[in-house]
Amino acid sequence: MTYKIKFKKSVYKDLSKVPSKEVKIILDKIDVFLAEKPTILPASKGKFKGMRRLRMGNYRIIYVIIDDVVLVLRIHHRKDVYK
């Protein structure tokens, strides 16, 4: 099953803070990994229940799955992503 990828508006602001060479790598990984197998990563528990995270070097891609849509919520440096 192929999932549709959607981005929350705030993700574009997040990406503006990421070095441009890393933005391309992050977006490529989203296209390849999250479109095909987003459920392979476990969902978080507690405060972030239902959210999933994908590690991309020092960056974290936070997303949720809603039916056949992967909604990317945040893309941030790992030290700042949960603030």
Gaussian input, Z-matrix of N, CA and C with variables (Angstrom, degrees):
# hf/3-21g

backbone

0 1
 N
 C     1     B1
 C     2     B2     1     A1
 N     3     B3     2     A2     1     D1
 C     4     B4     3     A3     2     D2
 C     5     B5     4     A4     3     D3
 N     6     B6     5     A5     4     D4
 C     7     B7     6     A6     5     D5
 C     8     B8     7     A7     6     D6
 N     9     B9     8     A8     7     D7
 C    10    B10     9     A9     8     D8
 C    11    B11    10    A10     9     D9
 N    12    B12    11    A11    10    D10
 C    13    B13    12    A12    11    D11
 C    14    B14    13    A13    12    D12
 N    15    B15    14    A14    13    D13
 C    16    B16    15    A15    14    D14
 C    17    B17    16    A16    15    D15
 N    18    B18    17    A17    16    D16
 C    19    B19    18    A18    17    D17
 C    20    B20    19    A19    18    D18
 N    21    B21    20    A20    19    D19
 C    22    B22    21    A21    20    D20
 C    23    B23    22    A22    21    D21
 N    24    B24    23    A23    22    D22
 C    25    B25    24    A24    23    D23
 C    26    B26    25    A25    24    D24
 N    27    B27    26    A26    25    D25
 C    28    B28    27    A27    26    D26
 C    29    B29    28    A28    27    D27
 N    30    B30    29    A29    28    D28
 C    31    B31    30    A30    29    D29
 C    32    B32    31    A31    30    D30
 N    33    B33    32    A32    31    D31
 C    34    B34    33    A33    32    D32
 C    35    B35    34    A34    33    D33
 N    36    B36    35    A35    34    D34
 C    37    B37    36    A36    35    D35
 C    38    B38    37    A37    36    D36
 N    39    B39    38    A38    37    D37
 C    40    B40    39    A39    38    D38
 C    41    B41    40    A40    39    D39
 N    42    B42    41    A41    40    D40
 C    43    B43    42    A42    41    D41
 C    44    B44    43    A43    42    D42
 N    45    B45    44    A44    43    D43
 C    46    B46    45    A45    44    D44
 C    47    B47    46    A46    45    D45
 N    48    B48    47    A47    46    D46
 C    49    B49    48    A48    47    D47
 C    50    B50    49    A49    48    D48
 N    51    B51    50    A50    49    D49
 C    52    B52    51    A51    50    D50
 C    53    B53    52    A52    51    D51
 N    54    B54    53    A53    52    D52
 C    55    B55    54    A54    53    D53
 C    56    B56    55    A55    54    D54
 N    57    B57    56    A56    55    D55
 C    58    B58    57    A57    56    D56
 C    59    B59    58    A58    57    D57
 N    60    B60    59    A59    58    D58
 C    61    B61    60    A60    59    D59
 C    62    B62    61    A61    60    D60
 N    63    B63    62    A62    61    D61
 C    64    B64    63    A63    62    D62
 C    65    B65    64    A64    63    D63
 N    66    B66    65    A65    64    D64
 C    67    B67    66    A66    65    D65
 C    68    B68    67    A67    66    D66
 N    69    B69    68    A68    67    D67
 C    70    B70    69    A69    68    D68
 C    71    B71    70    A70    69    D69
 N    72    B72    71    A71    70    D70
 C    73    B73    72    A72    71    D71
 C    74    B74    73    A73    72    D72
 N    75    B75    74    A74    73    D73
 C    76    B76    75    A75    74    D74
 C    77    B77    76    A76    75    D75
 N    78    B78    77    A77    76    D76
 C    79    B79    78    A78    77    D77
 C    80    B80    79    A79    78    D78
 N    81    B81    80    A80    79    D79
 C    82    B82    81    A81    80    D80
 C    83    B83    82    A82    81    D81
 N    84    B84    83    A83    82    D82
 C    85    B85    84    A84    83    D83
 C    86    B86    85    A85    84    D84
 N    87    B87    86    A86    85    D85
 C    88    B88    87    A87    86    D86
 C    89    B89    88    A88    87    D87
 N    90    B90    89    A89    88    D88
 C    91    B91    90    A90    89    D89
 C    92    B92    91    A91    90    D90
 N    93    B93    92    A92    91    D91
 C    94    B94    93    A93    92    D92
 C    95    B95    94    A94    93    D93
 N    96    B96    95    A95    94    D94
 C    97    B97    96    A96    95    D95
 C    98    B98    97    A97    96    D96
 N    99    B99    98    A98    97    D97
 C   100   B100    99    A99    98    D98
 C   101   B101   100   A100    99    D99
 N   102   B102   101   A101   100   D100
 C   103   B103   102   A102   101   D101
 C   104   B104   103   A103   102   D102
 N   105   B105   104   A104   103   D103
 C   106   B106   105   A105   104   D104
 C   107   B107   106   A106   105   D105
 N   108   B108   107   A107   106   D106
 C   109   B109   108   A108   107   D107
 C   110   B110   109   A109   108   D108
 N   111   B111   110   A110   109   D109
 C   112   B112   111   A111   110   D110
 C   113   B113   112   A112   111   D111
 N   114   B114   113   A113   112   D112
 C   115   B115   114   A114   113   D113
 C   116   B116   115   A115   114   D114
 N   117   B117   116   A116   115   D115
 C   118   B118   117   A117   116   D116
 C   119   B119   118   A118   117   D117
 N   120   B120   119   A119   118   D118
 C   121   B121   120   A120   119   D119
 C   122   B122   121   A121   120   D120
 N   123   B123   122   A122   121   D121
 C   124   B124   123   A123   122   D122
 C   125   B125   124   A124   123   D123
 N   126   B126   125   A125   124   D124
 C   127   B127   126   A126   125   D125
 C   128   B128   127   A127   126   D126
 N   129   B129   128   A128   127   D127
 C   130   B130   129   A129   128   D128
 C   131   B131   130   A130   129   D129
 N   132   B132   131   A131   130   D130
 C   133   B133   132   A132   131   D131
 C   134   B134   133   A133   132   D132
 N   135   B135   134   A134   133   D133
 C   136   B136   135   A135   134   D134
 C   137   B137   136   A136   135   D135
 N   138   B138   137   A137   136   D136
 C   139   B139   138   A138   137   D137
 C   140   B140   139   A139   138   D138
 N   141   B141   140   A140   139   D139
 C   142   B142   141   A141   140   D140
 C   143   B143   142   A142   141   D141
 N   144   B144   143   A143   142   D142
 C   145   B145   144   A144   143   D143
 C   146   B146   145   A145   144   D144
 N   147   B147   146   A146   145   D145
 C   148   B148   147   A147   146   D146
 C   149   B149   148   A148   147   D147
 N   150   B150   149   A149   148   D148
 C   151   B151   150   A150   149   D149
 C   152   B152   151   A151   150   D150
 N   153   B153   152   A152   151   D151
 C   154   B154   153   A153   152   D152
 C   155   B155   154   A154   153   D153
 N   156   B156   155   A155   154   D154
 C   157   B157   156   A156   155   D155
 C   158   B158   157   A157   156   D156
 N   159   B159   158   A158   157   D157
 C   160   B160   159   A159   158   D158
 C   161   B161   160   A160   159   D159
 N   162   B162   161   A161   160   D160
 C   163   B163   162   A162   161   D161
 C   164   B164   163   A163   162   D162
 N   165   B165   164   A164   163   D163
 C   166   B166   165   A165   164   D164
 C   167   B167   166   A166   165   D165
 N   168   B168   167   A167   166   D166
 C   169   B169   168   A168   167   D167
 C   170   B170   169   A169   168   D168
 N   171   B171   170   A170   169   D169
 C   172   B172   171   A171   170   D170
 C   173   B173   172   A172   171   D171
 N   174   B174   173   A173   172   D172
 C   175   B175   174   A174   173   D173
 C   176   B176   175   A175   174   D174
 N   177   B177   176   A176   175   D175
 C   178   B178   177   A177   176   D176
 C   179   B179   178   A178   177   D177
 N   180   B180   179   A179   178   D178
 C   181   B181   180   A180   179   D179
 C   182   B182   181   A181   180   D180
 N   183   B183   182   A182   181   D181
 C   184   B184   183   A183   182   D182
 C   185   B185   184   A184   183   D183
 N   186   B186   185   A185   184   D184
 C   187   B187   186   A186   185   D185
 C   188   B188   187   A187   186   D186
 N   189   B189   188   A188   187   D187
 C   190   B190   189   A189   188   D188
 C   191   B191   190   A190   189   D189
 N   192   B192   191   A191   190   D190
 C   193   B193   192   A192   191   D191
 C   194   B194   193   A193   192   D192
 N   195   B195   194   A194   193   D193
 C   196   B196   195   A195   194   D194
 C   197   B197   196   A196   195   D195
 N   198   B198   197   A197   196   D196
 C   199   B199   198   A198   197   D197
 C   200   B200   199   A199   198   D198
 N   201   B201   200   A200   199   D199
 C   202   B202   201   A201   200   D200
 C   203   B203   202   A202   201   D201
 N   204   B204   203   A203   202   D202
 C   205   B205   204   A204   203   D203
 C   206   B206   205   A205   204   D204
 N   207   B207   206   A206   205   D205
 C   208   B208   207   A207   206   D206
 C   209   B209   208   A208   207   D207
 N   210   B210   209   A209   208   D208
 C   211   B211   210   A210   209   D209
 C   212   B212   211   A211   210   D210
 N   213   B213   212   A212   211   D211
 C   214   B214   213   A213   212   D212
 C   215   B215   214   A214   213   D213
 N   216   B216   215   A215   214   D214
 C   217   B217   216   A216   215   D215
 C   218   B218   217   A217   216   D216
 N   219   B219   218   A218   217   D217
 C   220   B220   219   A219   218   D218
 C   221   B221   220   A220   219   D219
 N   222   B222   221   A221   220   D220
 C   223   B223   222   A222   221   D221
 C   224   B224   223   A223   222   D222
 N   225   B225   224   A224   223   D223
 C   226   B226   225   A225   224   D224
 C   227   B227   226   A226   225   D225
 N   228   B228   227   A227   226   D226
 C   229   B229   228   A228   227   D227
 C   230   B230   229   A229   228   D228
 N   231   B231   230   A230   229   D229
 C   232   B232   231   A231   230   D230
 C   233   B233   232   A232   231   D231
 N   234   B234   233   A233   232   D232
 C   235   B235   234   A234   233   D233
 C   236   B236   235   A235   234   D234
 N   237   B237   236   A236   235   D235
 C   238   B238   237   A237   236   D236
 C   239   B239   238   A238   237   D237
 N   240   B240   239   A239   238   D238
 C   241   B241   240   A240   239   D239
 C   242   B242   241   A241   240   D240
 N   243   B243   242   A242   241   D241
 C   244   B244   243   A243   242   D242
 C   245   B245   244   A244   243   D243
 N   246   B246   245   A245   244   D244
 C   247   B247   246   A246   245   D245
 C   248   B248   247   A247   246   D246

   B1=1.4554
   B2=1.5275
   B3=1.3039
   B4=1.4573
   B5=1.5214
   B6=1.3104
   B7=1.4581
   B8=1.5259
   B9=1.3224
   B10=1.4620
   B11=1.5200
   B12=1.3121
   B13=1.4575
   B14=1.5203
   B15=1.3243
   B16=1.4648
   B17=1.5211
   B18=1.3257
   B19=1.4549
   B20=1.5148
   B21=1.3161
   B22=1.4574
   B23=1.5342
   B24=1.3131
   B25=1.4687
   B26=1.5221
   B27=1.3101
   B28=1.4689
   B29=1.5295
   B30=1.3280
   B31=1.4639
   B32=1.5296
   B33=1.3247
   B34=1.4657
   B35=1.5252
   B36=1.3132
   B37=1.4656
   B38=1.5284
   B39=1.3375
   B40=1.4655
   B41=1.5250
   B42=1.3321
   B43=1.4643
   B44=1.5234
   B45=1.3192
   B46=1.4665
   B47=1.5286
   B48=1.3214
   B49=1.4632
   B50=1.5333
   B51=1.3333
   B52=1.4590
   B53=1.5293
   B54=1.3449
   B55=1.4663
   B56=1.5297
   B57=1.3359
   B58=1.4696
   B59=1.5240
   B60=1.3300
   B61=1.4688
   B62=1.5283
   B63=1.3208
   B64=1.4608
   B65=1.5239
   B66=1.3262
   B67=1.4667
   B68=1.5207
   B69=1.3222
   B70=1.4665
   B71=1.5260
   B72=1.3183
   B73=1.4657
   B74=1.5277
   B75=1.3192
   B76=1.4665
   B77=1.5251
   B78=1.3323
   B79=1.4666
   B80=1.5253
   B81=1.3321
   B82=1.4667
   B83=1.5232
   B84=1.3278
   B85=1.4674
   B86=1.5286
   B87=1.3216
   B88=1.4658
   B89=1.5205
   B90=1.3299
   B91=1.4690
   B92=1.5197
   B93=1.3136
   B94=1.4635
   B95=1.5219
   B96=1.3206
   B97=1.4569
   B98=1.5221
   B99=1.3193
   B100=1.4630
   B101=1.5240
   B102=1.3102
   B103=1.4639
   B104=1.5262
   B105=1.3252
   B106=1.4625
   B107=1.5276
   B108=1.3197
   B109=1.4680
   B110=1.5288
   B111=1.3105
   B112=1.4686
   B113=1.5253
   B114=1.3200
   B115=1.4662
   B116=1.5234
   B117=1.3195
   B118=1.4617
   B119=1.5311
   B120=1.3224
   B121=1.4663
   B122=1.5255
   B123=1.3256
   B124=1.4687
   B125=1.5269
   B126=1.3125
   B127=1.4687
   B128=1.5239
   B129=1.3183
   B130=1.4676
   B131=1.5242
   B132=1.3185
   B133=1.4614
   B134=1.5166
   B135=1.3002
   B136=1.4619
   B137=1.5157
   B138=1.3200
   B139=1.4606
   B140=1.5324
   B141=1.3193
   B142=1.4632
   B143=1.5294
   B144=1.3126
   B145=1.4594
   B146=1.5293
   B147=1.3225
   B148=1.4593
   B149=1.5197
   B150=1.3177
   B151=1.4634
   B152=1.5213
   B153=1.3144
   B154=1.4585
   B155=1.5174
   B156=1.3218
   B157=1.4597
   B158=1.5245
   B159=1.3027
   B160=1.4548
   B161=1.5174
   B162=1.3186
   B163=1.4583
   B164=1.5149
   B165=1.3101
   B166=1.4593
   B167=1.5164
   B168=1.3306
   B169=1.4598
   B170=1.5161
   B171=1.3182
   B172=1.4639
   B173=1.5181
   B174=1.3102
   B175=1.4614
   B176=1.5188
   B177=1.3254
   B178=1.4601
   B179=1.5147
   B180=1.3123
   B181=1.4585
   B182=1.5186
   B183=1.3125
   B184=1.4631
   B185=1.5238
   B186=1.3372
   B187=1.4568
   B188=1.5214
   B189=1.3202
   B190=1.4630
   B191=1.5206
   B192=1.3158
   B193=1.4611
   B194=1.5178
   B195=1.3265
   B196=1.4595
   B197=1.5238
   B198=1.3248
   B199=1.4620
   B200=1.5273
   B201=1.3399
   B202=1.4690
   B203=1.5283
   B204=1.3361
   B205=1.4666
   B206=1.5291
   B207=1.3231
   B208=1.4603
   B209=1.5191
   B210=1.3263
   B211=1.4576
   B212=1.5262
   B213=1.3325
   B214=1.4620
   B215=1.5237
   B216=1.3323
   B217=1.4620
   B218=1.5234
   B219=1.3273
   B220=1.4697
   B221=1.5139
   B222=1.3136
   B223=1.4586
   B224=1.5204
   B225=1.3295
   B226=1.4649
   B227=1.5164
   B228=1.3145
   B229=1.4556
   B230=1.5234
   B231=1.2984
   B232=1.4702
   B233=1.5224
   B234=1.3252
   B235=1.4709
   B236=1.5259
   B237=1.3333
   B238=1.4627
   B239=1.5260
   B240=1.2991
   B241=1.4676
   B242=1.5241
   B243=1.3069
   B244=1.4615
   B245=1.5223
   B246=1.3155
   B247=1.4727
   B248=1.5034
   A1=108.83
   A2=116.32
   A3=121.43
   A4=108.94
   A5=115.54
   A6=122.06
   A7=110.14
   A8=115.65
   A9=121.08
   A10=107.29
   A11=116.33
   A12=121.34
   A13=108.63
   A14=116.22
   A15=121.45
   A16=107.88
   A17=114.92
   A18=120.98
   A19=110.11
   A20=116.16
   A21=120.94
   A22=106.84
   A23=117.92
   A24=121.20
   A25=112.67
   A26=117.09
   A27=120.53
   A28=112.91
   A29=117.76
   A30=120.83
   A31=110.60
   A32=116.92
   A33=119.90
   A34=110.63
   A35=117.06
   A36=121.26
   A37=109.69
   A38=116.08
   A39=120.19
   A40=110.68
   A41=116.52
   A42=120.99
   A43=112.29
   A44=117.18
   A45=119.62
   A46=111.72
   A47=117.16
   A48=122.09
   A49=112.53
   A50=116.63
   A51=122.24
   A52=108.06
   A53=118.13
   A54=119.61
   A55=111.16
   A56=116.32
   A57=121.20
   A58=113.60
   A59=118.51
   A60=118.88
   A61=111.27
   A62=117.08
   A63=120.09
   A64=111.93
   A65=117.62
   A66=121.14
   A67=109.70
   A68=117.47
   A69=120.99
   A70=110.81
   A71=116.72
   A72=120.96
   A73=110.36
   A74=116.87
   A75=121.47
   A76=110.59
   A77=117.38
   A78=120.61
   A79=111.70
   A80=117.29
   A81=120.25
   A82=110.76
   A83=116.58
   A84=120.05
   A85=110.64
   A86=116.66
   A87=120.28
   A88=109.92
   A89=116.97
   A90=120.78
   A91=112.27
   A92=116.87
   A93=120.57
   A94=111.74
   A95=116.96
   A96=120.69
   A97=113.47
   A98=117.19
   A99=119.46
   A100=112.90
   A101=118.25
   A102=119.85
   A103=111.40
   A104=117.17
   A105=120.63
   A106=114.57
   A107=117.54
   A108=118.97
   A109=113.39
   A110=117.68
   A111=119.66
   A112=113.54
   A113=117.45
   A114=120.24
   A115=112.90
   A116=117.47
   A117=120.11
   A118=111.95
   A119=116.59
   A120=120.74
   A121=109.38
   A122=117.46
   A123=119.43
   A124=112.41
   A125=115.62
   A126=121.26
   A127=108.87
   A128=115.67
   A129=121.23
   A130=110.36
   A131=114.59
   A132=121.04
   A133=108.72
   A134=116.10
   A135=120.68
   A136=112.47
   A137=116.20
   A138=122.49
   A139=112.60
   A140=117.42
   A141=122.15
   A142=111.74
   A143=116.74
   A144=122.53
   A145=111.55
   A146=115.58
   A147=121.92
   A148=114.46
   A149=116.73
   A150=119.99
   A151=109.47
   A152=115.10
   A153=121.01
   A154=108.30
   A155=115.77
   A156=118.27
   A157=109.98
   A158=113.69
   A159=121.79
   A160=107.16
   A161=116.87
   A162=120.98
   A163=109.63
   A164=115.62
   A165=121.75
   A166=106.46
   A167=116.93
   A168=120.71
   A169=110.03
   A170=116.62
   A171=121.44
   A172=112.57
   A173=117.26
   A174=121.12
   A175=110.38
   A176=114.58
   A177=121.65
   A178=108.43
   A179=115.14
   A180=122.42
   A181=105.54
   A182=117.20
   A183=122.72
   A184=107.52
   A185=116.42
   A186=119.91
   A187=111.47
   A188=114.75
   A189=122.47
   A190=107.62
   A191=115.28
   A192=121.05
   A193=107.78
   A194=115.70
   A195=122.17
   A196=106.74
   A197=115.98
   A198=122.89
   A199=109.83
   A200=118.10
   A201=120.69
   A202=111.93
   A203=116.56
   A204=122.21
   A205=109.56
   A206=115.24
   A207=121.42
   A208=106.06
   A209=116.19
   A210=121.60
   A211=108.38
   A212=115.63
   A213=121.11
   A214=107.34
   A215=115.83
   A216=121.74
   A217=113.00
   A218=116.36
   A219=120.70
   A220=109.91
   A221=114.99
   A222=122.59
   A223=104.80
   A224=115.12
   A225=119.36
   A226=110.54
   A227=114.53
   A228=120.53
   A229=107.72
   A230=116.37
   A231=120.47
   A232=113.39
   A233=118.01
   A234=119.56
   A235=112.58
   A236=117.65
   A237=121.42
   A238=114.89
   A239=118.01
   A240=120.46
   A241=114.26
   A242=119.30
   A243=120.75
   A244=113.53
   A245=117.55
   A246=121.01
   A247=110.79
   D1=133.63
   D2=176.23
   D3=-101.76
   D4=130.58
   D5=-179.58
   D6=-95.01
   D7=149.31
   D8=172.69
   D9=-83.04
   D10=141.56
   D11=178.88
   D12=-104.92
   D13=126.93
   D14=174.97
   D15=-127.88
   D16=149.59
   D17=-179.19
   D18=-117.15
   D19=134.11
   D20=171.11
   D21=-67.36
   D22=148.31
   D23=-176.54
   D24=-55.10
   D25=-35.58
   D26=-177.86
   D27=-65.69
   D28=-19.22
   D29=179.54
   D30=-63.71
   D31=-36.05
   D32=179.68
   D33=-63.82
   D34=-36.61
   D35=175.77
   D36=-67.85
   D37=-41.29
   D38=177.07
   D39=-58.38
   D40=-44.71
   D41=-177.47
   D42=-66.41
   D43=-27.81
   D44=179.18
   D45=-66.79
   D46=-17.28
   D47=-179.88
   D48=-95.60
   D49=-3.34
   D50=-178.85
   D51=-97.58
   D52=138.96
   D53=176.52
   D54=-54.93
   D55=139.38
   D56=-171.72
   D57=-58.03
   D58=-36.35
   D59=179.81
   D60=-67.07
   D61=-29.19
   D62=178.48
   D63=-80.82
   D64=-26.60
   D65=177.97
   D66=-59.91
   D67=-45.41
   D68=-179.55
   D69=-61.30
   D70=-44.05
   D71=179.77
   D72=-62.93
   D73=-43.78
   D74=179.85
   D75=-62.64
   D76=-46.91
   D77=-179.09
   D78=-65.61
   D79=-36.76
   D80=176.27
   D81=-63.53
   D82=-41.98
   D83=-179.94
   D84=-65.87
   D85=-38.41
   D86=176.49
   D87=-61.28
   D88=-46.90
   D89=-179.69
   D90=-60.67
   D91=-43.12
   D92=-176.43
   D93=-78.04
   D94=-52.41
   D95=-171.06
   D96=-81.25
   D97=-51.50
   D98=-173.95
   D99=-73.00
   D100=-27.89
   D101=178.74
   D102=-71.64
   D103=-28.93
   D104=-174.60
   D105=-101.60
   D106=-42.49
   D107=-174.32
   D108=-143.64
   D109=60.09
   D110=-178.63
   D111=-72.38
   D112=-18.96
   D113=-176.17
   D114=-82.34
   D115=-6.51
   D116=-178.28
   D117=-67.65
   D118=-26.37
   D119=177.92
   D120=-88.32
   D121=137.46
   D122=-177.42
   D123=-70.30
   D124=150.29
   D125=175.90
   D126=-76.40
   D127=146.41
   D128=178.69
   D129=-72.09
   D130=164.23
   D131=178.11
   D132=-121.94
   D133=171.88
   D134=177.02
   D135=72.85
   D136=-133.68
   D137=-175.52
   D138=-58.86
   D139=-32.72
   D140=-177.04
   D141=-106.02
   D142=31.71
   D143=-176.02
   D144=-53.56
   D145=132.10
   D146=177.10
   D147=89.14
   D148=-17.23
   D149=178.98
   D150=-84.05
   D151=152.22
   D152=177.50
   D153=-125.25
   D154=158.19
   D155=178.96
   D156=-134.08
   D157=142.73
   D158=177.40
   D159=-117.82
   D160=126.72
   D161=179.22
   D162=-84.27
   D163=134.84
   D164=177.25
   D165=-138.68
   D166=84.05
   D167=-175.53
   D168=63.72
   D169=-123.48
   D170=178.77
   D171=-88.18
   D172=4.72
   D173=-177.24
   D174=-111.01
   D175=152.46
   D176=177.11
   D177=-122.61
   D178=135.60
   D179=176.60
   D180=-107.04
   D181=114.16
   D182=-178.47
   D183=-100.01
   D184=129.07
   D185=-176.71
   D186=-148.30
   D187=163.93
   D188=173.36
   D189=-129.08
   D190=155.84
   D191=177.20
   D192=-110.41
   D193=124.89
   D194=178.11
   D195=-126.29
   D196=104.76
   D197=-175.79
   D198=56.77
   D199=-114.66
   D200=-178.82
   D201=-104.66
   D202=22.18
   D203=-178.28
   D204=-120.08
   D205=133.47
   D206=170.46
   D207=-101.36
   D208=116.21
   D209=179.65
   D210=-101.38
   D211=112.82
   D212=178.78
   D213=-81.88
   D214=121.70
   D215=-175.24
   D216=-94.55
   D217=-41.04
   D218=-176.42
   D219=-150.88
   D220=149.95
   D221=169.40
   D222=-135.33
   D223=110.88
   D224=-174.36
   D225=-144.43
   D226=162.37
   D227=173.01
   D228=-62.00
   D229=145.46
   D230=-174.03
   D231=-59.47
   D232=-27.41
   D233=-179.39
   D234=-76.59
   D235=-17.85
   D236=-175.53
   D237=-114.37
   D238=-10.05
   D239=-166.58
   D240=-63.95
   D241=-31.31
   D242=-175.27
   D243=-97.26
   D244=9.30
   D245=179.99
   D246=-83.00

